[in-house]
Amino acid sequence: MDIDTTTAPTATTDEDGLTTTTVDGVRTLLAPRSGPVTAGLLFRVGRADETLATSGITHLVEHLALHRHGMGDLHYNGATAAAHTLFAVTGTAADVVEYLNGVCAALRELPVERLETEKEILRTEAAGRGRGPGHGTELWRYGARSYGLVDFAETGLHAITAEDVRAWARTRFTAQNAVLWITSDTLPEGLNLTLPAGEWRPAPEPTSALPTTPAYYQGDDGAIVLTSVLPRSTGARLFADVLGKELFRELRQKGGYSYTAAAEYHPRDTDHATVVAYADALPAKQDALVGAFVDVLAKLRAGRIEQADLDAVRASALTQFDSPDLAAALLPAAAMDLLMRHRHLSVARARAEIEAVTVADLHRVAQDLWADALVQVPGRGVDWAGLTAAAASPEIVTGRRYSALEDGSVALLVAKDGISLVTPNGHATVRYADCALMQVFPDGARHLVGNDGFSITVEPTLFRLTLGWLAPLDAGVPPASVVRMPPRDPARIPQPGRTHDQRRAAAPARSGAVTAWIWLLGTLTVLLTVFTGVVAFVQTDAELSPEGPDWAAVFFSSLLTAGCGYPWIEYLRKRRRGEG
């Protein structure tokens, strides 16, 4: 719709040249810039707003909203982050209007006929996405909820329906939950941002899977990564820059351990930011790298911070205000502050805060950073540095024991309130009441992920299971956490004594006659097992009795993709359940 200047809301311009107004109820920021027009439409909804059983729904809405734009020459994009979703475009004023109007029209009426196609596109996108250093830190810090979901696959896609995406768009992609910014001093003609009415949604409350900090966990070889959540502040932002300089100087220039050694500051929500410090090394130098990295943190924590380093990062921070199109350069950050309802500083106030930061301020930040630190280390643990192992799975349940077919020391315990997998090297437990996700496969497999991030995949071909073993799981897990999966390729279902690659290689070679004999023998075996299992079931306590005659198995891995063949101890070490 065209903007009627006689009834349009009053626009106000601040001392830095940022104009604030509204368009169809959407808060809008304007500032002029030479060249093409760029615009960004932000919504306060992201991956952290989902659950593990619905994860992927925000990304799916974003893809559906962009489908009708096709393959034109217009430069546009969409992005789904932990706490926001962005639709961005660059072009002429007319291009911007066409794009924004199209996005809002699609959000009002999503092209749900594309639902299954876009799901496949998202799966393909995920399969080609690489894992950067520290890819599991959110998982370990937050578990399988809130900001921890960014470390998981989009496991809700299979179950999301057309009505689900419509409801998500109707309640999250609303005018009151959006902010628009445009590099123009006036609103382009014809702009129509009509969206459903709603309310602003605060950033999700963070969850925690860490019993204490500072903590560490063992990650991939080749890198050490530290994350720490701090109150958003100018001092914390400058400290990240000082930490990066110190790491580069000590680990690359002096020690020669690293090629990359750096630190960054990332706002997380309204009041908090995450500082990330990273350094890489060859395997032969990993122990030396870890020691030098910890020494840098100890030095800063002791207050041994060079005034020259503070002066250098201060000067660099002040250069951001030298842009010839300063107001336009401020737009993305100002819009994000408005979206998150974080304080927005004028240029004068921002300069003053940067100038006021002292070495003593950075010392306090260093201490706070260490107190909340979570460190991914390669190789051995770092208890000697005052760090505690990040987390352990809850205590094992008291329930019926089912041993693995190939290793009696590996067992599944199934109780009324939870399930545990125990091995000689450790255990994993998921309590049904705290189950974030249970994927249900037609062949009987169950993949459970607890809120703390620990997971168990139950493969009914690898353990001695009796009749009725599934009943406690299906009765105990909340329905909202259940995702029903499509049938799997039989070649991907694990069998005793075979790796995943061996199963795939063997599958095509099987003749019809062999298959017929297998079915016949299998049927006889199942009938005998069911009969024996029923007798055992009615004669014993299903919760606490010793093992009876069993016919299937449990298998768990660190990936959501079932049957990947990871060793038991590798799973317990990494507790990955969102990769694959």
Secondary structure, 3 states (H helix, E strand, C coil): CCCCCCCCCCCEECCCCCEEEEECCEEEEECCCCCCEEEEEEECCCHHHCCCCCCCHHHHHHHHHHHHHCCCCCEEEEEECCCCEEEEEEECHHHHHHHHHHHHHHHHCCCHHHHHHHHHHHHHHHHCCCCCCCCCHHHHHHCCCHHHHHHCCCCCHHHCCHHHHHHHHHHHCCHHHEEEEECCCCCCCCCCCCCCCCCCCCCCCCCCCCCCCCEEEEECCCEEEEEEEEECCHHHHHHHHHHHHHHHHHHHHHCCCCCCEEEEEEECCCCEEEEEEEEECCHHHHHHHHHHHHHHHHHHHCCCCCHHHHHHHHHHHHHHHHCCCHHHHHHHHHHHHHHHCCCCCCHHHHHHHHHHCCHHHHHHHHHHHHHCCEEEEECCCCHHHCCEECCCCCCCCCCEEEEECCCCCCEEEECCCEEEEEECCEEEEEEHHHEEEEEECCCCCEEEEECCCCEEEECCCCECCCCCCCHHHHHHCCHHHEEECCCCCHHHCCCCCCCHHHHHHHHHHCCHHHHHHHHHHHHHHHHHHHHHHHHHHHHCCCCCCCCCCCCCCCCCCCECCCCCCCCHHHHHHHCCCCEC
